């Protein structure tokens, strides 16, 4: 190699290679052979018109421009430098043909060079062990700790911080476009020893403040922002750490780098430093919210900004007292605080959008994201869809795929609320694409997507994926953090699937595990109670469901619903609508021939705040009422409409959940024959029957009349004859008559035997 350098005919010989390739050694050999000094400095050497100049440019510095006498080709020079070291004037000299380059390939020893110093057998073995890498010819004889120290001192110590960090990243499996790239095939030869040498070399630099600062800059330059922040923090440079944190998103760092990184960097700021920094206080508050600690989040804000920051009306009415960023954060925080916004306050909150700069995409997107939650909660789905599109636009502009994932997830959820499983699937596929673009691990969000896909399959009549999720991933899912609307979605589908495919007990246990939220969040408590009532109704435990529903403190009582007319059409609160529908369902089951019931159902169906799913269910009840009132033409027309809509939307689950009414409807000969005429309706019927809808009611299969079946179900719940008579509008004598007939058909003589028979027949769960 020395001879090749000397015989090069061009005036500039450039030896350019990463650390560890023997550049400086080669220059030393040339200096010894020619009896010349080596100029080791970033400063340019003086021009020497007679002798060859040897210039070894050290790493890390900024080199002086190449002197003109060398660049023009008048004088000869040999330059050794790293690829990342820029040398002004060199490119111009290269264009004019004055530069002869030697790189990694030329610096490797070949077999002929080795044969000049050793036998062929040893030369071949040396090539095999070293790949021709000069540094490995001086290696210790074993691969133990001595070799690790050798690599640390001879290979890693001369590296710049940037090279060392890049090498560490490569070693952990990340491919970076760095100046170390030519070394990578050679490094594979010493990978086992590097496993020990790299941590040792990094540890040494971390212990020296100056070198640690260089490492922090290198981490930041290569995109390892969390490591950069932690390194700055380790040497007490908290201002530099905060600058890097702000550059990485500030309070949005969580969504750009992941929860683990967010927690790690926040833990590195001293409490007194963080307490005096607005962004860090909001970040710590967000961290508390994500862990369900709303009280801690409120305290953090109060300590920094004063107690009035937790007075929602004061904050939004006196916006000039707070920064725009804090106002935007308070909008998001409202979701976790279970705050019920009035129309007036909602308008006040929305007016703050004008304070957010148009190009602050991530903050504007998060504002729309928070408002989206309130629109979904209030069942204003058209408005929710509009703000979802706006949020998605801003998140895409901000290049935050994690937040875009959440929006697509909510869009799929809204489609499920309307009963449109087909559109929900399209949004779920988009959510999956966003999640795939996230550059960090997010197992909780992977589980959310799995649950969404399972629920969409369930909605389409395929319960197996949801049952599998509930069996395998439920424990991990409970420990995750999700937004309220997603909890509502999980509560509904999880409890329904467990009740249908496992047991009522399993469904109630599932709801009990969610009750931990009730302590700090009223709306979760109401959701859970209403879901439990629905589960009990589906298990034919109607009295217990009524008791559960009646225990809720609300103006929407059974008496209110029984007397309501147009009021049902005007209900707007999500929970009040569900409560009213729970009572209506109960009344439809117990007293389907009650005067004006069909009119009441018409009012609730006309309510514009109902979801599409709720409307399908109410229309099934109306068809059932028509059938019981012997108006078969209206019953079959309504049922055909429901089934055709379900076929269009791909929504089977809402109908399957109403099997207590559908079983009787579809077994009626005239209704059944009418439904079979339509191909889409036939397909829905087939999928319902495949999913467990019986061809005839269980009671009828055992010779029991509808009234006898209902009375038996009620005594199995512990109802007295007097209670049953009042609930069904019968006399006690009539109740006894039905019980006597039922006992005879079941072969029972006592009430207890009849209850056991009812349970054995599966009339109740």
Buried (B, 14 or more C-beta within 10 A) or exposed (E): BEEEBEEBEBBBBBBBBBBBBBBBBBBBBBBEEBEBEBBBBBEBBEEBEEEBBBBBBBBBEEBBEBBEBBBBBEBBBBBBBBBBBEBEBBEEBBEEEBBBEBBBEBBBBEEEEBEEEEEEEEBBEBBEEBBBBBBBBEBBEEEEEEBBBBBBEBBBBBBBBBBBBBBBBBBEEEEBEBBBBBBBEBBEBBEEBBEBBBBBBBEEBBEEEEBBBBBBBBBBEBEBBBBBBBBBBBBEBBEBBBBBBBEBBBBBBBBBBBBEBBEBBBEBBEEEBBBEBBBBBBBBBBBBBBEBBBEBBBBBBEEBBEEEBBEBEBBBEEBEBBBBBBBBBBBBBBBBBBEEBEEEBBEBBBEBBEBBEEEBBBBBBBBBBBBBBBBBBBBBBEBBBBBBEBBBBBBBEBEBBBBBBBBBBBBBBBBBBBBBBBBBBBBBEBBBEBBEEBEEEBEBBBBBBBBBBBBBBBBBBBBEBBBEBBEEBBEEBEEBEBBBBBBBBBBBBBBBBBBBBBEBEBBBEBBEBBEEBBEBBEBBBBBBBBBBBBBBBBBBBBBBBBEBBEEBEBEBBBEBBBEBEEBBBEBEBBBBBBBBBBBBBBBBBBBBEBEEBBEBBBBBBBBEBBBBBBBBBBBBBBBBBBBBBEBBEBBBBBBBBBBBBBBEBBBBBBBBBBBBBBBBBBBBEEBBEBBEEBEBBBBBBEBBEEBEBBEEBBBBEBEBBEBBBBBBBBBBBEBEBEBBBEBBEBEEEBBBBBBEBBBEBBEBEEBEEBBBBBEEBEBBB
